Amino acid sequence: MIILGDIGNSVTKLFLVNSKNKILKKISLPSKLTTNSILNRKFRILTKDFKNIEKIIFCSVVPKTFDSIKRFISKKTKVKCYEIKELNLKTILSIKADYRQVGSDRIANAISLMKPKKNFIILDFGTATTFDVLVSNSYRGGVIAPGVSISLNTLIDKASLIPKIDLKKIKKVIGLDTNSAVRSGFFWGYAGLIDNIINLIKKETRKSYKVVITGGFSDLFKNSIKTKVIENKNITVEGLIKISKLVK
């Protein structure tokens, strides 16, 4: 059995995976809520016994949260808890960008998809909206734009007369009230941002790509942009499963 974890800025996802790479359990918790009592409760749901755990691997963009989880796990088992950047990932993925500054989740996503002679743009709707460029087995860098939720929440917090709203697909561009105007701005604004950045990447690299989208708002935009996309919400854990083969 393997425990895999994806620690994001907002949410931490934990997975229990068997030897056949099948996900047996998945649980989530806020990344800021990693007290021992919460971790005890969550890991009890994930696995009742650490004796059967052979590997523990995380990707993390929140060092404090990873350290808290690592300390908790060290009290339960002698199996080492790895963050993927501790591993020699350059043996399977050529990274042309500054390795120190590329998020672990983005590396895991790239490793999940890498195929010889295949090019991908990975669009991840997380706390930030990220675009990562994968050419064959080479990670070429990416783009980081403000996340949809954090941008909307900031607007709501700063503008007294804008109410809390849920984003949804909207057909008309011109809003007739505050809610529809904000929905239009975010929906069509981000749709335009997505198409434009993807087109600029293609123009700059002079290459064609398959575009894979993941994250919370992928459902909202997958059929609403001009670019043809493939949705895969398990891309990060699939990358972690591939990376787990490096740990003996």
N, C-alpha and C positions, 0 to 999 in steps of 0.2 A: 504494500500500500504506500501511496505517496500523498503528502500534504503539499498543496500548491497555494500560493497566496498572491493576490494582486492588490497592493496598497496604493490607492489613489488619493488625491487631495481631499475628496469628499467621502468616498466609500471604500471600505476594505472588503474584498471578496475572498473567501476561503473555499478550497475544493478538496475533496477526498477522491483520489483517482486510483483505480486498481492496476494490476500488471498489464492488462490489455488496453490501457489508455482510456478506459471508460470512466466518466465522471459519475461517481456514486452519490455524492452529496455536494450541495453548494449552499453556503450561508453568507450573509452580509452583515456588516455593522458599520456605523459611522467611524471614520478614521481617527477622530478625536476622542472617541470613547473606548479606550483600551485599558481600563482598570483591570486589576486581577479578577475581581468578581464577574465583570462582564466577559472577560476572556475565558474564565472557568466555565461559565454558562454556555458560551458559543462553542468552545472546543468539545464540550460534553455532547453537544448535538452532532458535531462533526465526526468525532470518534470517541468511543467509550474507553478505549485502551490504546496507548501509544506503543505497546509491545510489537504490534504488527506494522508499525510505520518504518519504512526503510530509507526514505528520502524526504527532505523538507526544503522547498525552494520557493523563494518570493521574488517578485519584482516590486520595487517600492520607489515612490517619489516623495515619501514623507519619512525621513530618517528617524525621527523621534518615535513614530508609531512602530516602525520595524524594530527598533531597539527594545521597545516595551514588549512586543510579541516574542522577540527572540529570548529575552530574559524569562518570560513566562514558560516558553517551550523548554528552555534549559533545565527547568525544575521538574519537567515531566519525562524527559528522555535524554539519552546521551547522543542521539542522532543529531548531527550538526545541522543548523539552520542556515542556509545560504541565501544571500541576496545575489541576483544573477550577475551583477558586475564583479563579483568576487571570482567568477569562473572565467576561463579563457574562451570567451565567445568569438574571438577573432579567428578561431580555427574553423568556424562554420559560417561566419558572416564578415565580409569586408566592410569596414566602417570608415567612410571618407570624411565624416564630420568629426567635430571635437568629441571624442568618446566620453569625456568627463561631463559634458553638458547635455548629452542625449538621455532623455528619460528612460528608465528601465522598461516601462510599459511599451514604449515605442520600439525598443530593441526586440522585446518579446513578440510584438506584432509583426515586425519585419521577418524575424526568424520563422514565424508561423507560415508565412506566404512564400518565402524565397524558393525560386525554381530557376534552373539554368535557362537562359534565353527568354525569360518572362519578366515583364516590367509591371510594377504595381504602384499606385498611389493609395495610401491608407489614410482614410479620413475618420478621425475619432472624435465623437462629440462627448467630451468629458468636461471637467472644470474649465479647461481650455479647449478650443477647437483646433485640432492639429492635423496637418497634412505631412505625411512621410513618403519619401521617394525611394523606391526600391528598384534597382536596375540589375536584373539577373540575381546574383548572390551578393550584391553590393548595396549598402545603405548610403545614399547620396546626400542626406540631409532633409530638411523639411521647413514647414511654415507653422508658426504658432499664432493663432488669432484668439480674441476674447471668447470665452465660452458663452453659449446661449443663455444658460440659467443665470450665471453670475452677472452678465450684462443686463438682463431683465430685472434681476433683483436690485442691482445698483440703481437703475432708473427709478424703480418703485420707491426705494429708500430715499432718494434725493429729490424726487418730485412729489410734492404733497398731494396733488390732485390726481395722481395716477394710481388706480386701485390695483390690488393683487389680481392677476389674471393668469389663466393657463394658456399656453400657446397651442394653437391648432391651425390646420390648413385653412386658408382663406382664399376665396376666388377673386374678389375684387381688390384692387390696389388702394382705391380711395376709401378711407374709413368715414363713416357717418357719425361716429361717436368715439369717445376716448378709447374704449376697449378695442373696437375694430381698427382704429388707427394704429394703436400700439401693436396689435397682432399683425397687421399688414407690414409695418415697419420691420419687425423682427423676422417674420416669415419670408417676405420677398427680399428683405435686406440680406439675410443669411443665404438664401437661395442664390442671389446674385454674387455674393462673396465666394460661395463654393464654386460655382461655374467659372468665375473669373480667375480664381487662383489656379484651378486645375488647367485652364487654357493657357495661363502664363507659364506653368510648369512645362507643359507640352512644347510651347514655343521656345522656351529657354533651352531645353534639353534636346529638342528635335527628335523626340521619341513618342511612341504611342504607349498607352498604359491601360490596364484594367484597373478600375477604381473600386476599392472595397471600403464599405462604411461600417462603422460600429459605434457603440455608445448609446446614451439615453435618447437622443433625438434622431437617431438613424431612421426610425419608423416614420417620423414626420416628413423627412426630406427625401427619402429614397425614391419616391415616385413624383417628386415635385420640382426636380431640377432637370436641366437639359441634358446633363451628363448621364450616361447609362452607368448604373452602379450595381454592385453585388453586396448584399447585406450579410454580415457575419458577426454575431454578437459574442461568439466564443473565441475570437481570434487571439486574445491575450493568453487564455489558458491553454490553447492549442500550441502557442509558442513556448509556454512554460513546460508543457509535456515534452516537446522536442528537446528543450534545453536540459531536462532532467536526465537525458541519456548520457550527458557529459559527466554526471556524478556517479562514481562507482561505489 
